[in-house]
Amino acid sequence: MRKLSLDAVSREQLERAVAGSAGRSATTVYGGHERALRQTVVALKAGSTMDEHVSPGEGTVHVLRGRVRLLADGDSWEGRTGDLIAVPDGRHSLEALEDSAILLTVVKPREGA
């Protein structure tokens, strides 16, 4: 069994995002390419974005700190610390309205399922 502090990880990633030229930083805290479930702490400096993309499976964004906006097909959802946003199917992007850290959870469909 493995335990970690999402608060500590989000703080560390946010420090890296703010200091780095890309304005973002991320680390996978559970799962990965070899598993269906993947959880990644993503930190974004205010004004930074995760460009439009399609999720490899069902997903959620749990706002660990800050404020973000998820955009898809002309709709948008704002999330603040503690909020959980379901990631819509299709192309979407995420914008940091202030320095923010999220826990991105994605479940990839199993092959043959």
Contacts in CASP RR format, 6 or more apart in sequence:
PFRMAT RR
TARGET T0000
AUTHOR 0000-0000-0000
METHOD contacts of the structure
MODEL  1
MRKLSLDAVSREQLERAVAGSAGRSATTVYGGHERALRQTVVALKAGSTM
DEHVSPGEGTVHVLRGRVRLLADGDSWEGRTGDLIAVPDGRHSLEALEDS
AILLTVVKPREGA
4 29 0 8 1.000
6 29 0 8 1.000
6 41 0 8 1.000
6 64 0 8 1.000
6 103 0 8 1.000
7 64 0 8 1.000
9 27 0 8 1.000
9 29 0 8 1.000
9 41 0 8 1.000
10 41 0 8 1.000
10 43 0 8 1.000
10 64 0 8 1.000
10 65 0 8 1.000
10 101 0 8 1.000
10 103 0 8 1.000
11 101 0 8 1.000
13 25 0 8 1.000
13 26 0 8 1.000
13 27 0 8 1.000
13 41 0 8 1.000
13 42 0 8 1.000
13 43 0 8 1.000
13 101 0 8 1.000
14 25 0 8 1.000
14 43 0 8 1.000
14 65 0 8 1.000
14 99 0 8 1.000
14 100 0 8 1.000
14 101 0 8 1.000
16 25 0 8 1.000
16 43 0 8 1.000
17 23 0 8 1.000
17 24 0 8 1.000
17 25 0 8 1.000
17 43 0 8 1.000
17 44 0 8 1.000
17 45 0 8 1.000
17 48 0 8 1.000
17 99 0 8 1.000
18 45 0 8 1.000
18 99 0 8 1.000
20 45 0 8 1.000
22 48 0 8 1.000
23 44 0 8 1.000
23 45 0 8 1.000
23 48 0 8 1.000
24 42 0 8 1.000
24 43 0 8 1.000
24 44 0 8 1.000
24 45 0 8 1.000
24 48 0 8 1.000
24 50 0 8 1.000
25 42 0 8 1.000
25 43 0 8 1.000
26 40 0 8 1.000
26 41 0 8 1.000
26 42 0 8 1.000
26 43 0 8 1.000
27 40 0 8 1.000
27 41 0 8 1.000
28 38 0 8 1.000
28 39 0 8 1.000
28 40 0 8 1.000
29 39 0 8 1.000
29 40 0 8 1.000
29 41 0 8 1.000
29 103 0 8 1.000
30 37 0 8 1.000
30 38 0 8 1.000
30 39 0 8 1.000
31 37 0 8 1.000
31 38 0 8 1.000
31 39 0 8 1.000
32 38 0 8 1.000
36 107 0 8 1.000
36 108 0 8 1.000
36 109 0 8 1.000
36 110 0 8 1.000
37 105 0 8 1.000
37 106 0 8 1.000
37 107 0 8 1.000
38 105 0 8 1.000
38 106 0 8 1.000
38 107 0 8 1.000
38 108 0 8 1.000
39 103 0 8 1.000
39 104 0 8 1.000
39 105 0 8 1.000
39 106 0 8 1.000
40 103 0 8 1.000
40 104 0 8 1.000
40 106 0 8 1.000
41 64 0 8 1.000
41 101 0 8 1.000
41 102 0 8 1.000
41 103 0 8 1.000
41 104 0 8 1.000
42 50 0 8 1.000
42 101 0 8 1.000
42 102 0 8 1.000
42 104 0 8 1.000
43 99 0 8 1.000
43 100 0 8 1.000
43 101 0 8 1.000
43 102 0 8 1.000
44 50 0 8 1.000
44 68 0 8 1.000
44 94 0 8 1.000
44 95 0 8 1.000
44 96 0 8 1.000
44 99 0 8 1.000
44 100 0 8 1.000
44 101 0 8 1.000
44 102 0 8 1.000
45 96 0 8 1.000
45 99 0 8 1.000
46 96 0 8 1.000
46 97 0 8 1.000
46 98 0 8 1.000
46 99 0 8 1.000
46 100 0 8 1.000
47 95 0 8 1.000
47 96 0 8 1.000
47 97 0 8 1.000
48 95 0 8 1.000
48 96 0 8 1.000
49 93 0 8 1.000
49 94 0 8 1.000
49 95 0 8 1.000
49 96 0 8 1.000
50 93 0 8 1.000
50 94 0 8 1.000
51 93 0 8 1.000
52 91 0 8 1.000
52 92 0 8 1.000
52 93 0 8 1.000
53 91 0 8 1.000
53 92 0 8 1.000
53 93 0 8 1.000
54 90 0 8 1.000
54 91 0 8 1.000
54 92 0 8 1.000
55 87 0 8 1.000
55 89 0 8 1.000
55 90 0 8 1.000
55 92 0 8 1.000
55 106 0 8 1.000
56 106 0 8 1.000
56 108 0 8 1.000
57 106 0 8 1.000
57 107 0 8 1.000
57 108 0 8 1.000
57 109 0 8 1.000
58 87 0 8 1.000
58 106 0 8 1.000
58 107 0 8 1.000
59 86 0 8 1.000
59 87 0 8 1.000
59 104 0 8 1.000
59 105 0 8 1.000
59 106 0 8 1.000
59 107 0 8 1.000
60 84 0 8 1.000
60 85 0 8 1.000
60 86 0 8 1.000
60 87 0 8 1.000
60 104 0 8 1.000
60 105 0 8 1.000
61 68 0 8 1.000
61 70 0 8 1.000
61 79 0 8 1.000
61 84 0 8 1.000
61 85 0 8 1.000
61 87 0 8 1.000
61 94 0 8 1.000
61 102 0 8 1.000
61 103 0 8 1.000
61 104 0 8 1.000
62 82 0 8 1.000
62 83 0 8 1.000
62 84 0 8 1.000
62 102 0 8 1.000
62 103 0 8 1.000
62 105 0 8 1.000
63 79 0 8 1.000
63 80 0 8 1.000
63 81 0 8 1.000
63 82 0 8 1.000
63 83 0 8 1.000
63 84 0 8 1.000
63 85 0 8 1.000
63 100 0 8 1.000
63 101 0 8 1.000
63 102 0 8 1.000
64 81 0 8 1.000
64 82 0 8 1.000
64 100 0 8 1.000
64 101 0 8 1.000
64 102 0 8 1.000
64 103 0 8 1.000
65 81 0 8 1.000
65 99 0 8 1.000
65 100 0 8 1.000
65 101 0 8 1.000
66 80 0 8 1.000
66 81 0 8 1.000
66 96 0 8 1.000
66 97 0 8 1.000
66 98 0 8 1.000
66 99 0 8 1.000
66 100 0 8 1.000
66 101 0 8 1.000
67 78 0 8 1.000
67 79 0 8 1.000
67 80 0 8 1.000
67 81 0 8 1.000
67 96 0 8 1.000
67 97 0 8 1.000
67 98 0 8 1.000
67 100 0 8 1.000
68 78 0 8 1.000
68 79 0 8 1.000
68 94 0 8 1.000
68 95 0 8 1.000
68 96 0 8 1.000
68 97 0 8 1.000
68 100 0 8 1.000
68 102 0 8 1.000
69 76 0 8 1.000
69 77 0 8 1.000
69 78 0 8 1.000
69 79 0 8 1.000
69 94 0 8 1.000
69 95 0 8 1.000
69 97 0 8 1.000
70 76 0 8 1.000
70 77 0 8 1.000
70 78 0 8 1.000
70 79 0 8 1.000
70 85 0 8 1.000
70 87 0 8 1.000
70 88 0 8 1.000
70 92 0 8 1.000
70 93 0 8 1.000
70 94 0 8 1.000
71 92 0 8 1.000
71 93 0 8 1.000
71 94 0 8 1.000
71 95 0 8 1.000
72 88 0 8 1.000
72 90 0 8 1.000
72 91 0 8 1.000
72 92 0 8 1.000
72 93 0 8 1.000
73 88 0 8 1.000
73 90 0 8 1.000
73 91 0 8 1.000
73 92 0 8 1.000
75 88 0 8 1.000
77 85 0 8 1.000
78 97 0 8 1.000
79 85 0 8 1.000
87 106 0 8 1.000
94 102 0 8 1.000
END
